[in-house]
Amino acid sequence: IGMGGEWGVGASLAMEKVSPRWRGVLSGLLQEGYALGNLLAALAYLFVFPKWGWRPLFWIGGIPALLALMVRYGVKESAVWEKTRHTDWKTLINSISRHWLLILELMLLMTVMMCSSHGTQDLYPAFLEKDWDFSPQKRAIITAITAVGAILGGITFGLWSDRIGRRRAMSIAFACALLVIPIWSGWPAWLVPGESLALLVTGGFLMQFMVQGAWGIIPAHISEMSPDSVRGFLPGFAYQMGALFSAALPWLVSRWVPKDMPRGYGRPLALSAMVVFAVAIIVVLSGREKKGIQFGHGDESIPATPGGVATTTRDA
């Protein structure tokens, strides 16, 4: 409950405070705090787990949450929220009900986004263990390397989205992720020039560079898509509903792994990623975009230009 309340409100607060000109790159910085957490967790696992086991990792993982206290007491509310805040629950509920179609659209977007992230991350350590016989220490090192790729990808594509648009940058990231699947998973084998640790690490790095590259755009994109009256509610709600609907994917993939094969994770990981990335491209390109809008100008729908971008303050 506590963690679920953080992302949407944090994304809204950050995106309402930054200049529209730099919203994409700062969106990437915000989102890839997630990847930085993965990197720090992998390093903690690498050094702590062999000596003291898994229990101390829970306490170490709780320490960064204390930084939230600095946000509570040191960061002011955004001027947009001060201007558009609701005075009672009734007006908030009415605002939410008026935007039910947009809510469904963003829920669908976040479902495919969550599938892309969890589908390439959750079972990856098991893949390294079962298909490559890697020790916990080697798995932690490779996970840390992929997290570095995620950080760089999120910032790079976030910056790029400020130039070419949110949907275009996200779809390019997923298209590139499709191309990386063979060296990331080792399947199909005829596309991979033999087993190579260097190729495996490169594939893991590039996969998270692309997947989290698309993710780095999300805080800016769905904050821009959310009207002023529901920006505190909608991004986080869509995010967590996406997490709910995508939760079955790693379980389904694990059930797909052949039990009689010593190396059976590569094929189901690759096929599921192909499907998810292809669907993600369709969903992203089918949606709308409001890049660069000025927050705080009411809930009027933004007429999309051919590029899907709001071009005037009045449009915003």
C-alpha positions, 0 to 999 in steps of 0.5 A, spaced: 500 500 500 505 504 501 509 503 495 503 503 491 502 510 493 509 513 491 510 512 484 504 516 481 504 522 486 511 522 485 511 522 478 505 527 478 509 532 482 516 532 479 513 533 472 508 538 474 515 542 477 519 541 471 520 545 464 516 542 458 522 543 454 526 538 459 520 533 461 522 527 457 530 527 460 527 528 467 522 523 466 528 518 464 532 520 470 526 519 475 524 513 472 531 510 472 531 511 479 528 504 479 534 501 475 538 504 480 535 501 485 536 494 482 543 496 481 544 497 488 540 491 490 544 487 486 551 490 489 548 489 496 546 481 494 553 480 491 557 483 498 551 481 503 548 475 501 554 470 501 556 472 508 550 474 512 544 471 508 538 474 505 535 477 512 539 483 512 537 485 505 530 486 507 533 491 512 538 494 507 532 495 502 528 499 507 533 504 508 532 508 502 525 509 503 527 514 509 529 519 503 521 520 502 521 524 509 526 529 505 521 529 500 515 530 505 519 536 509 523 539 503 519 539 497 514 544 496 507 542 492 507 544 485 503 551 483 499 547 478 496 542 484 495 549 488 491 552 482 487 546 480 486 542 487 479 539 489 476 542 495 472 535 496 471 528 494 465 529 490 468 533 485 474 529 484 470 523 483 466 526 478 472 528 474 474 521 475 468 519 472 468 524 466 475 521 464 473 513 464 475 512 457 482 515 458 483 511 464 482 505 460 487 507 455 492 508 460 491 502 463 492 498 457 498 502 455 501 500 462 499 493 462 503 492 456 509 496 459 509 492 465 509 486 461 515 488 457 519 490 464 517 484 468 517 479 462 524 481 461 527 482 468 523 477 473 525 470 470 532 473 468 536 470 474 533 464 473 535 463 466 542 465 468 542 460 473 538 454 469 541 455 462 548 458 464 549 455 471 551 461 474 553 462 481 549 467 485 555 472 485 555 472 477 548 473 477 548 479 481 554 482 477 550 481 470 544 484 473 548 490 475 550 490 468 543 490 465 541 495 470 546 500 468 544 499 461 537 501 464 539 507 467 542 509 460 537 507 456 531 511 460 535 517 460 537 517 452 530 515 450 527 520 455 531 526 452 530 523 445 522 523 446 523 531 447 525 531 440 521 526 436 515 525 440 513 520 446 510 515 442 515 515 436 521 514 441 517 509 445 516 505 439 523 505 436 525 502 443 521 496 443 523 495 435 530 495 437 528 490 443 525 486 438 532 485 434 536 484 441 532 478 443 536 472 440 543 475 443 539 476 450 535 469 450 540 465 446 534 463 442 533 461 436 540 458 436 541 459 429 541 466 430 546 466 435 554 465 433 555 460 439 555 460 446 559 467 449 559 470 455 560 477 452 554 476 447 550 474 453 552 480 457 551 485 451 544 482 450 542 483 457 545 490 457 542 492 450 535 489 452 534 493 458 537 499 455 531 498 450 526 496 455 527 501 460 528 506 454 521 506 453 519 506 460 523 512 461 518 516 457 512 514 461 512 519 467 512 524 462 507 521 457 502 519 462 502 525 466 501 529 460 496 525 458 492 526 465 488 532 465 489 537 471 483 535 475 486 527 476 493 528 475 494 526 482 490 520 481 490 517 474 498 516 473 498 511 479 492 508 478 494 506 471 501 504 473 498 499 479 492 496 474 498 495 469 502 491 474 496 487 476 494 485 469 501 483 468 502 479 474 501 473 471 506 473 465 512 471 469 508 465 472 505 463 465 512 463 462 515 459 468 509 454 466 512 454 459 519 452 461 520 444 459 521 440 465 525 435 461 530 440 458 536 442 462 536 449 458 529 451 457 528 458 459 531 461 453 525 459 448 519 461 452 522 468 454 524 470 447 517 468 444 513 472 450 518 478 449 516 478 441 509 478 443 509 483 448 514 488 444 509 487 438 503 488 442 506 494 445 508 498 439 501 497 436 498 500 443 503 505 443 502 508 436 495 507 437 494 512 442 494 519 443 500 524 445 500 531 448 508 532 448 510 539 451 503 541 454 502 547 459 499 544 465 494 548 469 490 550 464 484 546 465 481 539 463 479 541 456 481 535 451 487 537 447 486 536 439 491 532 436 495 534 431 498 529 425 504 528 430 499 527 436 502 533 439 499 539 442 501 546 439 498 552 443 497 554 450 490 554 448 490 546 446 493 545 452 
